[in-house]
Amino acid sequence: MKIQCDREADALYIQLRRAKAHHNVEVPEARGISIDVDREGRIVGIEVLDASKLLGEDLGQVTVENLLTTLPVA
C-alpha cells in the first residue's frame, strides 16, 4: 500500500495494491472521491480531490494500526 499526497493538485491517492487501473468509479455520495478498479472490478486505489478542504488538518497525519505483514520464508 502506498499513500501519495500532491499538494499542488490538492489530491490524495491511496494505492491499495500494485495493479493497473482499468477504469474509475465516482462515489456519488462523497464529493471528490473516486475509486480505481481493475478489469475484474477489484479496487486498485482511492483518489480524493480537494483533499485539504475535505480532510483539513488530518491530511498530514497518517496512523497505521494492525498492519498485516508477510515475512519472507527462508
C-alpha positions in Angstrom: 0.0 0.0 0.0 1.2 3.5 -0.9 -0.2 6.9 0.1 0.7 9.8 -2.1 -0.2 13.5 -1.5 0.1 16.0 -4.3 -0.2 19.4 -2.6 -0.1 21.3 -5.9 -3.0 19.4 -7.3 -4.6 19.1 -3.8 -5.1 15.4 -4.3 -4.5 12.4 -2.1 -4.1 8.9 -3.6 -4.1 5.6 -1.7 -2.8 2.8 -3.8 -4.1 -0.4 -2.2 -2.3 -2.9 -4.5 0.0 -3.0 -7.5 -2.2 -3.4 -10.4 -3.2 -1.4 -13.5 -6.5 0.5 -13.1 -8.9 -0.2 -15.9 -11.4 2.5 -15.1 -12.5 4.9 -12.4 -15.8 4.9 -10.4 -17.1 8.2 -8.9 -18.6 7.9 -5.5 -21.8 10.0 -5.8 -22.4 10.3 -2.0 -18.8 11.6 -1.4 -17.9 14.7 -3.4 -14.3 14.5 -4.8 -13.8 10.8 -4.1 -13.3 8.2 -6.8 -12.2 4.5 -6.9 -9.8 3.0 -9.4 -10.7 -0.6 -10.3 -9.1 -3.3 -12.4 -10.7 -5.3 -15.3 -12.2 -7.7 -12.7 -13.8 -4.9 -10.7 -11.3 -5.2 -7.8 -10.2 -2.0 -6.1 -6.8 -0.7 -7.0 -6.8 2.7 -5.3 -8.8 5.6 -3.9 -8.4 9.2 -5.0 -9.5 12.2 -3.0 -9.7 15.6 -4.9 -9.7 18.9 -2.9 -8.1 16.8 -0.2 -7.1 19.8 2.0 -10.8 21.0 2.0 -12.2 17.6 2.7 -9.7 16.3 5.2 -8.4 19.6 6.7 -5.6 19.2 9.3 -5.9 15.4 9.2 -4.3 15.4 5.7 -0.8 15.4 7.1 -1.4 12.8 9.8 -1.0 9.1 9.0 -1.6 6.4 11.5 -1.0 2.7 10.8 -2.8 0.2 13.0 -3.0 -3.6 12.9 -1.0 -3.8 9.7 -0.7 -7.3 8.4 2.8 -8.1 7.2 4.2 -11.1 5.4 7.7 -12.2 6.3 9.9 -13.8 3.7 10.1 -17.6 4.0 13.7 -18.8 4.4 
